[in-house]
């Protein structure tokens, strides 16, 4: 993992922890459908276990740059996705392994930043609980895995602060090691 990725993930986790002390959003309207026949929430964009419609988990930096989706020409800690300003890509060995998704992004089941943790548990009943190390400013997590892919929901016990999607092993590693997209 690149040093810039480590630094950015650590920065995002710290910023998310600090942001968690402010006002809380009520979250999106409930969605009645389950994962098999889920409908996206109308006011959000959907990020699923495969990524975004034009940004696939597993794609290379070269592929995304050639298609004009990945931009490295801006003053940021890492590349940005054209048209997806609230989504940060995480690359390992030139492959996209994770996407950090902020508002207004949601899963097909309607879970986004600001969603109550109870809603996440209802939508993903098999999600594994991940406890942040004591004495850190990191969030707890819920890992909803399907095959080699997963959603990682970082939360403060009440609401989701960040939705991360991609390869399950990288999501778990990110949680335990505290890395980010830069």
N, C-alpha and C positions, 0 to 999 in steps of 0.2 A: 504494500500500500504506500502510495506517495506521501511524503511528509506534509505536503499541502492539504491532502485529503484528511489526514489525522488532525491537523490544526483546525481546519474548517469544521469538522464534525464536533470537536471539543468546543469550539466557539458557539456552534448552533445549540448544542446541549445546554451550555451555560446560559445563552440568551433565552432559550425556551424556559429554563428554570426561573429566570428573573421575570420573564413575561407572565409566568403562571401566578405571580403575586398580585396581578392587576384584576380589573373587572372580568367577569366570566360571561361568555356568550351563551345564550340559551341553546344554540346549535340548530341544525336544520330540522325541518318538519319530519316527523316519523315516517318511515317507509314500511308498508305492510308486507311486502314480498320478501321471501328468503333468498339466499344465495343462488339457488337454481334458476329462479325466474325474476331476478331483481330488476327493478326499473331505476334509472338514475334520478336523483333529486333535480328538479327542473332548473334551479338557480345556480347549479354548480357544474363544473366540468368533471368528468369521470376519469379516474386512474384505476386500472385494474391490475391483476396479477401479471399481465403481459406488458404493462406499461401504459402508454398513451396511444391513441390511434396512429400517430406519426412517429412515435418514439418507442421502440421495442426493447424490452429487457434482453440483454445479450448482444445488442448491436455494438459495432465498434465505433470509436471516436471518428475514425476516418470515414465510415459510411454516413454517419450523421452530419459530419462537416460537409461532405460532398453533396448531400441533399439540402444543405442550407439550414439545417435545424440546429446544429451546434455552433455556438459562437464563442470564440476565445479572444475576440478583439476588444472586449470591454474591460474596464478597470474593476475586476472582481477577483475573488480568491480562486475561482475556477471557471470552467466553461459554463455558459448559460444556454438554455433552450429557447429558441426563437418561438414566440407566441405562447410561452408557458413560463411567465415571469415568477410564479410562485412555486415552481418545481425545480429542485436542484438535483443534477445527476451525480452519481458516484461511479467512477470507473476504476476498475482494477485490471491491470495488465491489458489495457486498451479496450476492455469490454464493459458495457454498462451493466452494473450488478444491482443497483438500487436507485430509486427515485424518492427524494424527500418531497412530500406534497403539502403545501400550505393552503389556506383558504384561497379561492373557492373550490378547491379540488375535493372530491369525495370518492369513496369506493362505490361500486355498483349498488351496494346495499344501503347507501345513504350516509355512511359514517365519514365525518370530516373533523378538522380541528374545531373544537367547541362542542362536539357531540358528548353527551353524558356517557360515562363509563358503563352505566347500566345498559345503555342502548348497544354498545359494542358487545357486551356479554350476551345480550339477547340475539343479536344478528350473527354472532360467531360463538356459539355455545362451547365449541371444542377448543377455543383459544387458550393457550398456555399462559399462566401468570408468570411474569418476570419481575423480581424485586430488585430495585436499585440498591447498590451497596450503601450501608448505613454511613452517615456522616458526609455524604456527597450531595451535590446540588443537582443530581440527575433524577429524571423521572422514572417511575415504575413503567412496566410495559405489559402489553398483551400481544402474544404472537399467534396469529391465525394462519395456520399452515395448510396448504393444499399442494401435495406433491413436492416438487423442488422449489415452489414459490410460497411467499407468505406476505401478510401485512403485519407490520409492527406498529402498534398504537402506543405512543408515549403519552402518559397521563399523570395527573397529580392525585388520583384517587377519586376525583369527581368528574373531570372533563378531559377529553383528548386534547393534547397540545400539538401533536405532530403525527402525520400518517406517513409511513415509509412502506414502500412496496418493492418487491424484487425477489432475488434468490433467497430462500429461507436461511441457508447457512450464513450468508453475508448479513442478513438482518439480525440473526442471533449474535453473530460476532460483533456487529456494530453495537448492539445493546451491551454486551459484556465488556467490550474494550473501550466504548465511548468515542467512537470515531464519527466523522461527518463528511460531507461532500467535497471539501477542499483538499 
